[in-house]
């Protein structure tokens, strides 16, 4: 089966466009919870890596506080347990928290996505 993080759904929800019904968000979130690894949800089925900013965009869309907490905790665990001592990386492996590439980039501002939601 193929899958991918639908991180750009954030803008539909944030701007209250209503293009996608809540059941789409719920189905995606249910799948992310099942596909999650110890340090995040892979971007898609091709590999085990993820992007920190996009993981946090997905977390911001959670309608359930437990789902939000689960996803943000995965990001916290990555930052805490990564064996790579670099400025915060945003492309890493979800199974062992190892850094792939990208570090100290402005995109890590995505960790604040939930604040944009206003809830």
N, CA and C atoms as an extended XYZ file, in Angstrom:
357
Properties=species:S:1:pos:R:3:atomname:S:1:resname:S:1:resid:I:1 pbc="F F F"
N         0.839       -1.187        0.000 N   UNK     1
C         0.000        0.000        0.000 CA  UNK     1
C         0.885        1.251        0.000 C   UNK     1
N         0.417        2.261       -0.666 N   UNK     2
C         1.153        3.519       -0.693 CA  UNK     2
C         0.494        4.509        0.266 C   UNK     2
N         1.301        5.401        0.788 N   UNK     3
C         0.779        6.457        1.645 CA  UNK     3
C         1.741        7.627        1.611 C   UNK     3
N         1.277        8.752        2.110 N   UNK     4
C         2.139        9.928        2.272 CA  UNK     4
C         1.525       10.835        3.321 C   UNK     4
N         2.358       11.622        3.970 N   UNK     5
C         1.861       12.640        4.891 CA  UNK     5
C         1.171       13.724        4.073 C   UNK     5
N        -0.038       14.019        4.406 N   UNK     6
C        -0.794       15.065        3.699 CA  UNK     6
C        -0.636       16.381        4.449 C   UNK     6
N         0.597       16.821        4.577 N   UNK     7
C         0.916       17.999        5.372 CA  UNK     7
C         0.300       19.277        4.831 C   UNK     7
N         0.082       19.355        3.532 N   UNK     8
C        -0.484       20.580        2.957 CA  UNK     8
C        -1.983       20.731        3.213 C   UNK     8
N        -2.609       19.712        3.813 N   UNK     9
C        -3.998       19.876        4.240 CA  UNK     9
C        -4.105       20.956        5.318 C   UNK     9
N        -2.999       21.247        5.976 N   UNK    10
C        -2.990       22.272        7.013 CA  UNK    10
C        -3.605       23.567        6.508 C   UNK    10
N        -3.295       23.929        5.293 N   UNK    11
C        -3.744       25.232        4.788 CA  UNK    11
C        -5.246       25.252        4.537 C   UNK    11
N        -5.826       24.124        4.174 N   UNK    12
C        -7.279       24.042        4.043 CA  UNK    12
C        -7.928       24.286        5.403 C   UNK    12
N        -7.376       23.658        6.411 N   UNK    13
C        -7.935       23.788        7.753 CA  UNK    13
C        -7.655       25.179        8.338 C   UNK    13
N        -6.440       25.641        8.203 N   UNK    14
C        -6.053       26.938        8.768 CA  UNK    14
C        -6.857       28.084        8.167 C   UNK    14
N        -7.028       28.052        6.866 N   UNK    15
C        -7.754       29.120        6.181 CA  UNK    15
C        -9.264       28.887        6.134 C   UNK    15
N        -9.696       27.771        6.751 N   UNK    16
C       -11.117       27.429        6.824 CA  UNK    16
C       -11.770       27.405        5.444 C   UNK    16
N       -11.070       26.793        4.499 N   UNK    17
C       -11.572       26.720        3.127 CA  UNK    17
C       -12.660       25.664        2.958 C   UNK    17
N       -12.600       24.598        3.747 N   UNK    18
C       -13.630       23.560        3.683 CA  UNK    18
C       -13.560       22.702        2.440 C   UNK    18
N       -12.425       22.643        1.790 N   UNK    19
C       -12.281       21.824        0.587 CA  UNK    19
C       -12.394       20.344        0.936 C   UNK    19
N       -11.816       19.972        2.070 N   UNK    20
C       -11.846       18.577        2.507 CA  UNK    20
C       -12.696       18.448        3.760 C   UNK    20
N       -13.572       17.437        3.812 N   UNK    21
C       -14.391       17.241        5.017 CA  UNK    21
C       -13.547       16.686        6.172 C   UNK    21
N       -14.046       16.831        7.379 N   UNK    22
C       -13.336       16.372        8.567 CA  UNK    22
C       -13.006       14.889        8.493 C   UNK    22
N       -13.844       14.101        7.821 N   UNK    23
C       -13.579       12.657        7.749 CA  UNK    23
C       -12.257       12.359        7.034 C   UNK    23
N       -11.823       13.230        6.129 N   UNK    24
C       -10.519       13.058        5.467 CA  UNK    24
C        -9.404       13.235        6.490 C   UNK    24
N        -9.487       14.285        7.286 N   UNK    25
C        -8.483       14.525        8.329 CA  UNK    25
C        -8.451       13.362        9.323 C   UNK    25
N        -9.635       12.898        9.721 N   UNK    26
C        -9.722       11.800       10.691 CA  UNK    26
C        -9.109       10.519       10.143 C   UNK    26
N        -9.414       10.207        8.881 N   UNK    27
C        -8.864        8.993        8.265 CA  UNK    27
C        -7.348        9.091        8.147 C   UNK    27
N        -6.848       10.236        7.748 N   UNK    28
C        -5.399       10.428        7.647 CA  UNK    28
C        -4.736       10.268        9.008 C   UNK    28
N        -5.305       10.907       10.020 N   UNK    29
C        -4.713       10.844       11.351 CA  UNK    29
C        -4.722        9.410       11.886 C   UNK    29
N        -5.794        8.691       11.664 N   UNK    30
C        -5.845        7.287       12.088 CA  UNK    30
C        -4.740        6.481       11.421 C   UNK    30
N        -4.525        6.737       10.145 N   UNK    31
C        -3.461        6.016        9.449 CA  UNK    31
C        -2.090        6.409        9.978 C   UNK    31
N        -1.874        7.695       10.228 N   UNK    32
C        -0.572        8.139       10.734 CA  UNK    32
C        -0.247        7.479       12.068 C   UNK    32
N        -1.254        7.339       12.901 N   UNK    33
C        -1.019        6.694       14.197 CA  UNK    33
C        -0.565        5.240       14.001 C   UNK    33
N        -1.117        4.578       13.014 N   UNK    34
C        -0.745        3.181       12.733 CA  UNK    34
C         0.613        3.072       12.036 C   UNK    34
N         0.953        4.044       11.217 N   UNK    35
C         2.202        4.004       10.444 CA  UNK    35
C         3.386        4.597       11.207 C   UNK    35
N         3.137        5.127       12.382 N   UNK    36
C         4.203        5.822       13.103 CA  UNK    36
C         5.317        4.883       13.553 C   UNK    36
N         6.484        5.451       13.600 N   UNK    37
C         7.693        4.806       14.108 CA  UNK    37
C         8.027        5.503       15.433 C   UNK    37
N         9.041        5.051       16.155 N   UNK    38
C         9.341        5.688       17.449 CA  UNK    38
C         9.614        7.194       17.381 C   UNK    38
N        10.165        7.672       16.258 N   UNK    39
C        10.563        9.079       16.176 CA  UNK    39
C         9.787        9.871       15.128 C   UNK    39
N         8.658        9.352       14.681 N   UNK    40
C         7.839       10.100       13.737 CA  UNK    40
C         7.118        9.200       12.758 C   UNK    40
N         6.421        9.834       11.851 N   UNK    41
C         5.696        9.136       10.782 CA  UNK    41
C         6.480        9.356        9.493 C   UNK    41
N         6.820        8.283        8.778 N   UNK    42
C         7.542        8.460        7.511 CA  UNK    42
C         6.762        9.355        6.537 C   UNK    42
N         7.492       10.067        5.698 N   UNK    43
C         6.839       10.931        4.707 CA  UNK    43
C         5.956       10.143        3.753 C   UNK    43
N         6.430        8.981        3.355 N   UNK    44
C         5.651        8.126        2.469 CA  UNK    44
C         6.179        6.702        2.567 C   UNK    44
N         5.643        5.825        1.760 N   UNK    45
C         5.982        4.404        1.853 CA  UNK    45
C         7.329        4.048        1.235 C   UNK    45
N         8.030        4.987        0.635 N   UNK    46
C         9.293        4.672       -0.033 CA  UNK    46
C        10.476        4.521        0.911 C   UNK    46
N        10.404        5.168        2.065 N   UNK    47
C        11.551        5.155        2.977 CA  UNK    47
C        11.069        5.472        4.396 C   UNK    47
N        11.987        5.386        5.359 N   UNK    48
C        11.628        5.609        6.761 CA  UNK    48
C        11.896        7.029        7.243 C   UNK    48
N        12.299        7.920        6.357 N   UNK    49
C        12.602        9.273        6.805 CA  UNK    49
C        11.355       10.152        6.852 C   UNK    49
N        11.477       11.233        7.600 N   UNK    50
C        10.416       12.230        7.666 CA  UNK    50
C        11.042       13.609        7.706 C   UNK    50
N        10.194       14.611        7.686 N   UNK    51
C        10.627       16.006        7.835 CA  UNK    51
C         9.953       16.550        9.088 C   UNK    51
N        10.743       17.127        9.957 N   UNK    52
C        10.247       17.643       11.227 CA  UNK    52
C         9.141       18.673       11.030 C   UNK    52
N         9.337       19.607       10.125 N   UNK    53
C         8.337       20.652        9.919 CA  UNK    53
C         7.014       20.065        9.440 C   UNK    53
N         7.069       19.154        8.511 N   UNK    54
C         5.830       18.587        7.983 CA  UNK    54
C         5.148       17.686        9.006 C   UNK    54
N         5.923       16.995        9.823 N   UNK    55
C         5.335       16.207       10.911 CA  UNK    55
C         4.562       17.125       11.854 C   UNK    55
N         5.114       18.279       12.135 N   UNK    56
C         4.440       19.222       13.023 CA  UNK    56
C         3.236       19.883       12.354 C   UNK    56
N         3.271       20.052       11.039 N   UNK    57
C         2.091       20.538       10.328 CA  UNK    57
C         0.954       19.535       10.487 C   UNK    57
N         1.276       18.262       10.322 N   UNK    58
C         0.272       17.206       10.475 CA  UNK    58
C        -0.253       17.199       11.910 C   UNK    58
N         0.636       17.314       12.882 N   UNK    59
C         0.213       17.332       14.281 CA  UNK    59
C        -0.748       18.487       14.542 C   UNK    59
N        -0.497       19.628       13.939 N   UNK    60
C        -1.346       20.804       14.141 CA  UNK    60
C        -2.770       20.566       13.665 C   UNK    60
N        -2.964       19.650       12.746 N   UNK    61
C        -4.302       19.354       12.225 CA  UNK    61
C        -5.076       18.384       13.095 C   UNK    61
N        -4.429       17.785       14.081 N   UNK    62
C        -5.100       16.793       14.921 CA  UNK    62
C        -6.285       17.425       15.636 C   UNK    62
N        -7.430       16.765       15.574 N   UNK    63
C        -8.600       17.280       16.283 CA  UNK    63
C        -8.657       16.725       17.698 C   UNK    63
N        -7.828       15.759       17.969 N   UNK    64
C        -7.774       15.107       19.270 CA  UNK    64
C        -6.452       15.460       19.954 C   UNK    64
N        -6.518       15.908       21.196 N   UNK    65
C        -5.302       16.313       21.913 CA  UNK    65
C        -4.333       15.155       22.107 C   UNK    65
N        -4.850       13.941       22.199 N   UNK    66
C        -3.978       12.773       22.372 CA  UNK    66
C        -3.175       12.514       21.098 C   UNK    66
N        -3.798       12.690       19.941 N   UNK    67
C        -3.083       12.524       18.672 CA  UNK    67
C        -2.020       13.609       18.519 C   UNK    67
N        -2.379       14.840       18.846 N   UNK    68
C        -1.415       15.938       18.787 CA  UNK    68
C        -0.228       15.633       19.702 C   UNK    68
N        -0.515       15.204       20.911 N   UNK    69
C         0.542       14.889       21.867 CA  UNK    69
C         1.412       13.732       21.376 C   UNK    69
N         0.800       12.722       20.773 N   UNK    70
C         1.574       11.573       20.272 CA  UNK    70
C         2.555       12.012       19.190 C   UNK    70
N         2.087       12.815       18.253 N   UNK    71
C         2.958       13.257       17.156 CA  UNK    71
C         4.043       14.217       17.639 C   UNK    71
N         3.674       15.151       18.488 N   UNK    72
C         4.685       16.085       18.974 CA  UNK    72
C         5.689       15.384       19.879 C   UNK    72
N         5.243       14.368       20.596 N   UNK    73
C         6.180       13.611       21.425 CA  UNK    73
C         7.209       12.897       20.554 C   UNK    73
N         6.791       12.386       19.405 N   UNK    74
C         7.741       11.742       18.492 CA  UNK    74
C         8.816       12.737       18.058 C   UNK    74
N         8.409       13.964       17.773 N   UNK    75
C         9.371       15.009       17.387 CA  UNK    75
C        10.303       15.335       18.554 C   UNK    75
N         9.734       15.413       19.754 N   UNK    76
C        10.560       15.660       20.934 CA  UNK    76
C        11.578       14.535       21.116 C   UNK    76
N        11.121       13.299       20.988 N   UNK    77
C        12.023       12.158       21.157 CA  UNK    77
C        13.157       12.196       20.136 C   UNK    77
N        12.835       12.581       18.898 N   UNK    78
C        13.890       12.724       17.892 CA  UNK    78
C        14.936       13.731       18.372 C   UNK    78
N        14.480       14.923       18.756 N   UNK    79
C        15.416       15.975       19.161 CA  UNK    79
C        16.228       15.564       20.392 C   UNK    79
N        15.596       14.826       21.273 N   UNK    80
C        16.270       14.435       22.511 CA  UNK    80
C        17.252       13.278       22.312 C   UNK    80
N        16.864       12.296       21.496 N   UNK    81
C        17.655       11.068       21.390 CA  UNK    81
C        18.521       10.937       20.141 C   UNK    81
N        18.431       11.879       19.223 N   UNK    82
C        19.268       11.746       18.036 CA  UNK    82
C        20.744       11.631       18.451 C   UNK    82
N        21.469       10.700       17.869 N   UNK    83
C        22.885       10.574       18.204 CA  UNK    83
C        23.742       11.643       17.511 C   UNK    83
N        23.123       12.386       16.606 N   UNK    84
C        23.844       13.394       15.832 CA  UNK    84
C        23.798       14.735       16.544 C   UNK    84
N        24.941       15.239       16.910 N   UNK    85
C        25.027       16.517       17.634 CA  UNK    85
C        25.223       17.651       16.639 C   UNK    85
N        24.103       18.082       16.081 N   UNK    86
C        24.080       19.163       15.089 CA  UNK    86
C        22.961       20.131       15.480 C   UNK    86
N        22.928       21.327       14.894 N   UNK    87
C        21.742       22.160       15.089 CA  UNK    87
C        20.519       21.386       14.589 C   UNK    87
N        19.381       21.680       15.117 N   UNK    88
C        18.175       20.897       14.858 CA  UNK    88
C        18.020       20.562       13.376 C   UNK    88
N        18.065       19.279       13.070 N   UNK    89
C        17.881       18.801       11.706 CA  UNK    89
C        16.412       18.639       11.391 C   UNK    89
N        16.046       18.757       10.146 N   UNK    90
C        14.631       18.586        9.812 CA  UNK    90
C        14.363       17.420        8.868 C   UNK    90
N        15.376       16.666        8.492 N   UNK    91
C        15.170       15.478        7.660 CA  UNK    91
C        15.906       14.348        8.371 C   UNK    91
N        15.147       13.399        8.903 N   UNK    92
C        15.744       12.358        9.732 CA  UNK    92
C        14.990       11.040        9.599 C   UNK    92
N        15.595        9.976       10.102 N   UNK    93
C        15.002        8.642       10.052 CA  UNK    93
C        14.104        8.414       11.261 C   UNK    93
N        12.912        7.899       10.996 N   UNK    94
C        11.909        7.733       12.045 CA  UNK    94
C        12.135        6.510       12.924 C   UNK    94
N        13.015        5.619       12.519 N   UNK    95
C        13.239        4.417       13.316 CA  UNK    95
C        14.372        4.571       14.320 C   UNK    95
N        15.351        5.435       14.039 N   UNK    96
C        16.506        5.539       14.938 CA  UNK    96
C        16.958        6.979       15.211 C   UNK    96
N        16.209        7.954       14.749 N   UNK    97
C        16.479        9.381       14.991 CA  UNK    97
C        17.805        9.867       14.413 C   UNK    97
N        18.322        9.174       13.412 N   UNK    98
C        19.555        9.637       12.782 CA  UNK    98
C        19.237       10.678       11.715 C   UNK    98
N        20.128       11.627       11.607 N   UNK    99
C        20.004       12.760       10.702 CA  UNK    99
C        20.335       12.323        9.275 C   UNK    99
N        19.529       12.776        8.317 N   UNK   100
C        19.808       12.522        6.902 CA  UNK   100
C        20.514       13.710        6.272 C   UNK   100
N        19.930       14.858        6.439 N   UNK   101
C        20.455       16.066        5.830 CA  UNK   101
C        19.672       17.237        6.392 C   UNK   101
N        20.021       18.427        5.954 N   UNK   102
C        19.325       19.646        6.357 CA  UNK   102
C        19.484       19.889        7.854 C   UNK   102
N        20.056       21.010        8.192 N   UNK   103
C        20.170       21.361        9.604 CA  UNK   103
C        20.116       22.872        9.770 C   UNK   103
N        19.537       23.265       10.887 N   UNK   104
C        19.412       24.680       11.253 CA  UNK   104
C        18.779       25.511       10.136 C   UNK   104
N        17.745       24.954        9.486 N   UNK   105
C        17.073       25.689        8.413 CA  UNK   105
C        15.838       26.407        8.955 C   UNK   105
N        15.420       27.468        8.313 N   UNK   106
C        14.236       28.191        8.780 CA  UNK   106
C        12.966       27.343        8.818 C   UNK   106
N        12.911       26.273        8.039 N   UNK   107
C        11.691       25.463        8.013 CA  UNK   107
C        11.352       24.863        9.373 C   UNK   107
N        12.335       24.785       10.276 N   UNK   108
C        12.016       24.241       11.602 CA  UNK   108
C        11.015       25.130       12.334 C   UNK   108
N        10.764       26.312       11.805 N   UNK   109
C         9.682       27.136       12.345 CA  UNK   109
C         8.338       26.441       12.247 C   UNK   109
N         8.260       25.393       11.435 N   UNK   110
C         7.040       24.589       11.339 CA  UNK   110
C         6.631       23.966       12.658 C   UNK   110
N         7.544       23.916       13.609 N   UNK   111
C         7.184       23.351       14.906 CA  UNK   111
C         6.132       24.216       15.608 C   UNK   111
N         5.954       25.446       15.157 N   UNK   112
C         4.975       26.353       15.753 CA  UNK   112
C         3.633       26.339       15.012 C   UNK   112
N         3.415       25.413       14.115 N   UNK   113
C         2.187       25.393       13.302 CA  UNK   113
C         0.917       25.390       14.139 C   UNK   113
N         0.919       24.705       15.249 N   UNK   114
C        -0.287       24.632       16.080 CA  UNK   114
C        -0.704       26.019       16.556 C   UNK   114
N         0.248       26.900       16.773 N   UNK   115
C        -0.084       28.247       17.213 CA  UNK   115
C        -0.910       28.992       16.158 C   UNK   115
N        -0.706       28.663       14.896 N   UNK   116
C        -1.470       29.309       13.829 CA  UNK   116
C        -2.944       28.903       13.867 C   UNK   116
N        -3.204       27.722       14.417 N   UNK   117
C        -4.563       27.186       14.425 CA  UNK   117
C        -5.469       27.934       15.404 C   UNK   117
N        -4.891       28.591       16.390 N   UNK   118
C        -5.677       29.384       17.311 CA  UNK   118
C        -6.509       28.591       18.303 C   UNK   118
N        -6.171       27.315       18.493 N   UNK   119
C        -6.926       26.561       19.499 CA  UNK   119
C        -6.048       26.004       20.564 C   UNK   119
